[in-house]
Amino acid sequence: MTETPLTVPQTRPEVLLGATLYLMNAYRRSPCPGLAAVVQRHLEHLAAHPRVDAVLRDIAAGLESDWAQLAAGPRPTEVKPAPASLRRTRLH
């Protein structure tokens, strides 16, 4: 028995854009790497969608890398030593 590939009709550009904007707003309210990854994928689809205007495709492509960084999670912050005035002195 051979499997037939699943064909998915292409999403209408305005639906894809609306969903992307909704997800971006949701991320603003509740930032999380998983949600950023979903936004990134939506932007990736917008950038490759043949029925999306070229200007919007370019914008989506440019934003996609920014959202990829957010999807990767927070960067480790550099831990700075406490100022000398706040350090405990050693007692011998």
N, C-alpha and C positions, 0 to 999 in steps of 0.2 A: 504494500500500500504506500503510495507516494503522498507526501504532504504538500498541500498547496500553500504558497506564501500568502500571508495575510496582507491584503491591500487596505490601506487606511486613506480615506479621502483627505486631501489637504485642507487644513483649517483655513477659514476665511481670515484674511489679514486683520480686519477690524476686531474680530473675536480674540485673536492671538495678542494683539496690542492691548486690548482692554484687560485681558487676563494678566498680562505682564505688568501693567500699571497697578492693578489691584494687588498683585504679589509684592511689588515694590513698596506700596503703602503698608502692607501687612508687616514687611520687614522693618519698616521705620518704627512701628509700634512694638514689635517683638523681634529684635535681631537674633538670628540663629543661622549657623552655617548651612543647615539643611534647606532652609527657605531661600537663602542666597543661591544655593545650587540650582533650585527650581527656577529662580529668576534668570540665572545664567543660561539654562537650557532654553527658556523661552526666547531670550535675546538671540541665542544661536539660531533658533528656528526662524525668527524674524529676519536675521541677516541673510539667511539662505532662501527665504521664501520668494518664488519667482513673481508673485503678484504684488509684492510690497515695493513701494517707490524706492528708487536707488538711494535717495538722500536718507530715508529712514533705515534702509539696509546698512548704510555706512555708519549711521549713529548707533544702531544696535550692535554692529560689529565692534565699534570702539568701546561701548559700555560692557560688552561681554567679558573682556579681560578684567575690568574692575570688579565685576561681580564674581569672577572666578577667584580672585584674591579673598573676597569676603567669604566665599564658600569654603576656602581652605581653613578658615577659622582664625582666631586671634593670633597675632604674632607674639612670641615670647617677649616679655619686656625685660629690659636690662635692669638688674637689681643694683642699685647704687648703695654704697656703704653709708651708714649714718654719719652725720657730721661729727667731728671730734668732740664738740661740746656736748653731744648727747650720748657718747660712748661711756660705758661703765669703766671705772678705773679698777685695775686689778689690786686686790688686797693680798699681801704676802703673809 
